[in-house]
C-alpha cells in the first residue's frame, strides 16, 4: 500500500508514536534497525502491525501490511537514517509488578536515559533477569530505548513498578531481599546473594544516596580517583559478577 501524502491519517499517527506520549496513547511504537528486523519478523510476528518502507528497492516478505512511501516521508519516520524497513509494533503497557520476586534476579531500573534503559534490558535478556521499570524511568517504547534493546524487548519479562521511595521502603522494612547499587556499600563481589533477590539501580547522577537504606547498599569497588560508573555498565558488571559466582544463569 502506498502512502503519498504527509496528510495521510496513518502517516500522522506514525509520527506521533516517535515520542513517549504518543507511544503510550496509541499503544504502538516504531522499531528501527536493519540488523534485527528480519529476526523480529520471523520470531515475533504477532507484535508486528505493519512494515514501513521507502518506495525503492525490494519489499520485505511479511505477514503484516507493508506500506511504502516517498523518501521524503520515510525519512521523517526513519530518524536514525537506517534506510531499512521500519517495524510498527504493538506497544502495550507493561503489567504492574505485584510486589513479588521471581526466581533468580529481578532488576529494578529507574533510568531516565532511554539508551541506558534499552541497553540494560538487552543485557537482562542475555542474563535471564526479569526487569521492573520504575516510575522515574524513560518509556520502554521510546525510539532510543527500542534502538538500544533491539529484539530483546520481546524476550525479557518487563513489568511496571512503583517509584524509588516506595521500593526503598520495602527494602528498609526487609519485606523483600532487595539490594541497591551505590557508593559506600558492601562489596558486591564478596556478597552472598539469596537464591531469589532484587537489585535496584540508581538514577543517573544522584544515584540512591539518601533514598536507600545503607545496610542494603552494594558497591562495585573501583580504583581511587574514579568517581562512578555509567549506570547501565554498573548493572552489567553486577550481573556478570553474580553469574560468575553462581556459575549458572538466573
N, C-alpha and C positions, 0 to 999 in steps of 0.2 A: 504494500500500500504506500502511496506517495503522499508526503506532506510537503506542500509547496509554499505555504504562507505562514508567517510568524503569527498571524491572527487565528490560525487553526486552534480550536479548543484543546485538542490533545497536546499540541506543542506547548501551549501556555501552561498546561498542567505539569508537563515535564520540567519546564523551567522552575516552577515553584518548588519541586522536590530537591532542588540543588541546595536548599538550606534546611536547617534542622526543623524549623517550624512547619515548613511545607511537607517535609517527610512525615512528621508526626500526624499532621492533619489529614493527609491523603493516604497514609499507610503504604506509601511507595517510596522507592529510592533508586538512584542510578548508580550502577556498579561499573567502573571503568578499569580496564587492564587487559591488554591483548594477550598477556602471558597466561591468564587463567580463565578467560570467558568460555573457552571450549570445555574446560573442566566443569564449570558451573552448569552449562547446558546439558552435559552428559550425566552428572551426578546429582544435580539438584533442579531438574526441570520444573518441578512443582512450584518453585519460588520465582520462576521467570514469567513475567506477564507480557513482555514484548522485547523485541530486539530492535535497536535503533541504529541505522546505518547511513553513511553518505551514499548518494545515488551513483557512485562509481565503484567499480570492482565487483568481485563475486559475492553474492549474498550467502550468508551462513545458512546451513540446514538447521532448522529449529522447529519444535512443536508449537512454540508461541508465535503470535503475529509478528511479522517483520515489517518495519516502517522505514522507508527511505526518504531522504530529503537533500536539498542542495547543500553544498559545502558550507555556505554562509550560516544556514540554520543549524547544521550539525555542529559546527564549531562553537556555537553558544551553549550546547549541551556537553560537548567534549572539552571540559575545562582543563584537562591535563594534556590536551593535544596528542592523544594516542593514535588518532586516525584509524581506529579499530572499532568494530561494533560495540555499542553500549548495551547493557542489560538493564531493563526496567524490572526491578524485583519487588516482591511483596515485602513490606516493612512493618510487621505487626509489633505492637508494644510488647516488650519482654514481660513474661509473667512476674507477678510480685513474689519476692523472696518471703518465705513463710517462717523465717526465724530458726531454721534447722540447718545443720551442716551435713553435707553429703559425704559419702565415703571418700577418704583421701583429703585433697586440698580444695578449699573454696577461697577464691581471691575476691577481695572487696576493693573495687577500683573507683576512686573519685576524680580521675584525671580529666582536667578541663581542656587539655590539649588533645584534639581528636586523633592526631597522629600517634601520640603516646598510648591512647586508649586502643586504637586499632592494632598497633604493634604488640601490645600485651595480650590482646585477645588471640592474636595469631600464635603467640608463644604458649598461651594456655591450652590451645588446641593441641599443640605439639607435646605438651607435658601431661595432658589429660586432666587439667584442672577445670573446675566449674567457676564461672565468673558472675559476681553480683556487681552490677553497675550502680554506684551510689547516686543520690540525687544531685550532688555537686558536679557530676561528670558531664562530659560532652555527650551529644546524641550518638547512639550506636550506629545510626544510619546517616550520619554526616558524611559527605563525599570523601573527606580526608580520612575518616575512620575506616570506611569501606575500602579505600585505596590501600591503606596500611594492612588491614586484616585479610583482604582477599577472600578466597573461598572458606577460610577458617571461620568466618562469621556464621556459616551454616553448620559447622562441625563442633561448635562449642555451646554448651548449655549456658545461656545468658539469662539472668534474672534482674529485675529492677529492685534495688534496695532502698533502705532509709537514708537519712543524712548521717554524716560522720558523728555528730554528737550523740545521736541515738545509738549508733553502733558502739561507740565508746562506753556508753552507759552499760550496755550488755557485757562488755569486757570487764568493766570495773566491778560489776556485780558477780562476776565469774559464772554467769549464766551459761556461757559458751566458751570453749577454748579458742579465743580469737586473739591473735597477736598482731603487732604492727611494726612496720619498718620505720626507724627513726634514728636520731642521734642519742648517744649516751645510754643505750640499752644493753641488754645481754648479748654476748657474742653469738650471732646466728649460727656460725659454723660449729659451735660447741653445744647448741641447744638440742635437747631431746624432745622432739615433737610428738604429740599424741598421734594415734592412728588416724583420727579424723579431726581436722582443725581448720581454722580460718586464718588468712594472712591479709592484713589491710595495708594498702599503700597510702602515703600522704599526698596532700595537694602539692602540685609543682610549686616550689619556692618555700612556702611556710611549713610544709610537712604536716606533722601532727603534734608539734610541740604545744603544750598547754591544753590539748584536747584529749590525748590518750593517757591512760594510767601508766606510770613509769614501770611498774612491775611487769607489764605485758608488752614492753617495748623491746624490739630486737634491732641489733646494729650489725651492718657489714663492716668489719674492720678495714681501715684504709691507712695508707701511709700518711705521716704528718704533713700538713700543708695542703691536703686535698679536702676541700670543704664538703663536697657532696657528690653523689652520682646522679645521672639522669634518672628520673622516676621509673621509666619503663625498663631501663638497664638494671636498676636495683632489683626489680621484681624478677627479671630473667635470671640474674645471678642467684637470687634466693631460691627459685625453683630448681635450678641446676644443682645447687649445693645440697638441697634437701633430697633430691633424687639420688645424688651420688652416695649419700649416706644410707639410703634405703635400698639402693641397687635395684629399683623397680619403679615402674610408672605409678602414678597416683591411682 
